Amino acid sequence: MTPAVLDVGVHTAAPPPDDVTRLLQAHGARVASAVGTDGSWWVARPVDEADGPWLEVLVADVPVDATLPGRAGTLTALDHPHLARVLAVEPLGPGRVALVCEHVPGPTLAAVRAARPPLADGEVVTVAVPVAQALAALHATGLAHGAVGADRVVLRPGGVPVLVDLRGALRDVGTPTGDVHRLVAALLGLMPPLDAHLAAGLEEAVRLRDALEALLRGRATPQEVVDAVFAVASAEPVQVPEADELAGAQVALAAGRSGIPREAETSAPPRRARREQRRRRWWPVAAGAAVVVVLAAGALAVRHLPGSSADAATPVASAGPTPTAPVPGAGLGDRQDPATAAAALTRLRTAALADADADALAALGVAGSPALAADTALVAQLAGARSEGLAVDVTSTTWTGATPEGDATVEVTSTMSAHTRVAVTGERTDVPATSARTVELVLRWTPAGWRVWDVREPGGALP
């Protein structure tokens, strides 16, 4: 029976090796599509369309030794709602082993985040708790996943996060602590950029981030992740973008960002329907996962790339829509110098957020960009509140390269001054200065100069 609504595998890659084909035939299946482009992962459909489950076959380079049968038996015995079920582990040839797994339909978290603004705290909880529980079950067997990330968590139809790709466990790589740290890093990459919330004076909104970052400083366990997120937020459904928006994000992922390219829907909506969906509408998932979650509760120094502008690698940035208003301030019009533009844009965005000025923010961003969507939502959340005396000190900027789309990426480190938060009622609250924080700005070249496309975790995490 064909999986409902969501599916994986957008690539029509070369046929799989003969040994994989024979293996699938033995399981009554044939390849439907490839996952990724490295020729080691396929989705398979039953030969008889009316009978049998869809499968996934993942090939791993694993030494066939005396320890392999034990790990294989452990994996096939694991049955957890948030771990992809391993149905069989079968040697293919010297040093090559195949995992035959249940097919988990749905988009990866990496694709979801690439197609929409950052996740709210409650959405992060809905993802964090089930995946942490899956890791706890895996670690209890003495194995570790080894490759936890937003590109290895799939949202099933109905909203259940599932951790996929257990080849690392079969190889016996990774550690429990490493798994937890990778999970925490992935969660941080899904969340709103810290600078926007601090600039807006919403210090209470970064409590989840602070709790997660604290876990990176020690040997954290999955249960500590569960406890940390439940202490500061409640679960809420993850809002998944429409299929056409997901499809565009998956093209970007396949072009070079991390993530398993996965098909958003078995059939795309008609063109007219897609046009009607341009105002971002998301359908909520994670209703089922929320049940599991509830049950589980308990001196500016600007640095550039080395060399002169003549020999520096200049990103070929695509032109975006012209901002709605001119932006004052120097440093935004030199296409060869996105680092200086990033420093200027950081200061301008901070001032606009402090004043809750939606028009000023629109002039600093690109229409339809993740950054502008997140900033617009944040201004609406402020409901007229403002920050007096807020200033940002940009201590360093580093131009780090370009995205597959040609946008420049710049890491910006800055601090926020002490200031006073003024509510619409006139109530005043003193806010202390912040320590240095680093984010990565994704800048797009437009007819008006550099503008902000996205704000991400350092290193390009999507995040």
Rosetta blueprint (number, residue, H / E / L):
1 M L
2 T L
3 P L
4 A L
5 V L
6 L L
7 D L
8 V L
9 G L
10 V L
11 H E
12 T L
13 A L
14 A L
15 P L
16 P L
17 P L
18 D H
19 D H
20 V H
21 T H
22 R H
23 L H
24 L H
25 Q H
26 A H
27 H L
28 G L
29 A E
30 R E
31 V E
32 A E
33 S E
34 A E
35 V L
36 G L
37 T L
38 D L
39 G L
40 S L
41 W E
42 W E
43 V E
44 A E
45 R E
46 P E
47 V L
48 D L
49 E L
50 A L
51 D L
52 G L
53 P L
54 W L
55 L E
56 E E
57 V E
58 L E
59 V E
60 A E
61 D E
62 V L
63 P L
64 V L
65 D L
66 A L
67 T L
68 L H
69 P H
70 G H
71 R H
72 A H
73 G H
74 T H
75 L H
76 T H
77 A H
78 L L
79 D L
80 H L
81 P L
82 H L
83 L E
84 A L
85 R L
86 V E
87 L E
88 A E
89 V E
90 E E
91 P E
92 L E
93 G E
94 P L
95 G L
96 R E
97 V E
98 A E
99 L E
100 V E
101 C E
102 E E
103 H L
104 V L
105 P L
106 G L
107 P L
108 T E
109 L H
110 A H
111 A H
112 V H
113 R H
114 A H
115 A L
116 R L
117 P L
118 P L
119 L L
120 A L
121 D H
122 G H
123 E H
124 V H
125 V H
126 T H
127 V H
128 A H
129 V H
130 P H
131 V H
132 A H
133 Q H
134 A H
135 L H
136 A H
137 A H
138 L H
139 H H
140 A H
141 T L
142 G L
143 L L
144 A L
145 H L
146 G L
147 A L
148 V L
149 G L
150 A H
151 D H
152 R H
153 V E
154 V E
155 L E
156 R L
157 P L
158 G L
159 G L
160 V L
161 P E
162 V E
163 L E
164 V L
165 D L
166 L L
167 R H
168 G H
169 A H
170 L H
171 R H
172 D L
173 V L
174 G L
175 T L
176 P H
177 T H
178 G H
179 D H
180 V H
181 H H
182 R H
183 L H
184 V H
185 A H
186 A H
187 L H
188 L H
189 G H
190 L H
191 M L
192 P L
193 P L
194 L H
195 D H
196 A H
197 H H
198 L H
199 A H
200 A L
201 G L
202 L L
203 E H
204 E H
205 A H
206 V H
207 R H
208 L H
209 R H
210 D H
211 A H
212 L H
213 E H
214 A H
215 L H
216 L L
217 R L
218 G L
219 R L
220 A L
221 T L
222 P H
223 Q H
224 E H
225 V H
226 V H
227 D H
228 A H
229 V H
230 F H
231 A L
232 V L
233 A L
234 S L
235 A L
236 E L
237 P L
238 V E
239 Q E
240 V E
241 P L
242 E L
243 A H
244 D H
245 E H
246 L H
247 A H
248 G H
249 A H
250 Q H
251 V H
252 A H
253 L H
254 A H
255 A L
256 G L
257 R L
258 S L
259 G L
260 I L
261 P L
262 R L
263 E L
264 A L
265 E L
266 T L
267 S L
268 A L
269 P L
270 P L
271 R H
272 R H
273 A H
274 R H
275 R H
276 E H
277 Q L
278 R L
279 R L
280 R L
281 R L
282 W L
283 W E
284 P E
285 V E
286 A L
287 A H
288 G H
289 A H
290 A H
291 V H
292 V H
293 V H
294 V H
295 L H
296 A L
297 A L
298 G L
299 A L
300 L L
301 A L
302 V E
303 R L
304 H L
305 L L
306 P L
307 G L
308 S L
309 S L
310 A L
311 D L
312 A L
313 A L
314 T L
315 P L
316 V L
317 A L
318 S L
319 A L
320 G L
321 P L
322 T L
323 P L
324 T L
325 A L
326 P L
327 V L
328 P L
329 G L
330 A L
331 G L
332 L L
333 G L
334 D L
335 R L
336 Q L
337 D L
338 P H
339 A H
340 T H
341 A H
342 A H
343 A H
344 A H
345 L H
346 T H
347 R H
348 L H
349 R H
350 T H
351 A H
352 A H
353 L H
354 A H
355 D L
356 A L
357 D L
358 A H
359 D H
360 A H
361 L H
362 A H
363 A H
364 L H
365 G E
366 V L
367 A L
368 G L
369 S L
370 P H
371 A H
372 L H
373 A H
374 A H
375 D H
376 T H
377 A H
378 L H
379 V H
380 A H
381 Q H
382 L H
383 A L
384 G L
385 A L
386 R E
387 S E
388 E E
389 G L
390 L L
391 A L
392 V E
393 D E
394 V E
395 T E
396 S E
397 T E
398 T E
399 W E
400 T E
401 G E
402 A E
403 T L
404 P L
405 E L
406 G L
407 D L
408 A E
409 T E
410 V E
411 E E
412 V E
413 T E
414 S E
415 T E
416 M E
417 S L
418 A L
419 H E
420 T E
421 R E
422 V E
423 A L
424 V L
425 T L
426 G L
427 E L
428 R E
429 T E
430 D E
431 V E
432 P L
433 A L
434 T L
435 S L
436 A L
437 R E
438 T E
439 V E
440 E E
441 L E
442 V E
443 L E
444 R E
445 W E
446 T E
447 P L
448 A L
449 G E
450 W E
451 R E
452 V E
453 W E
454 D E
455 V E
456 R E
457 E E
458 P L
459 G L
460 G L
461 A E
462 L L
463 P L
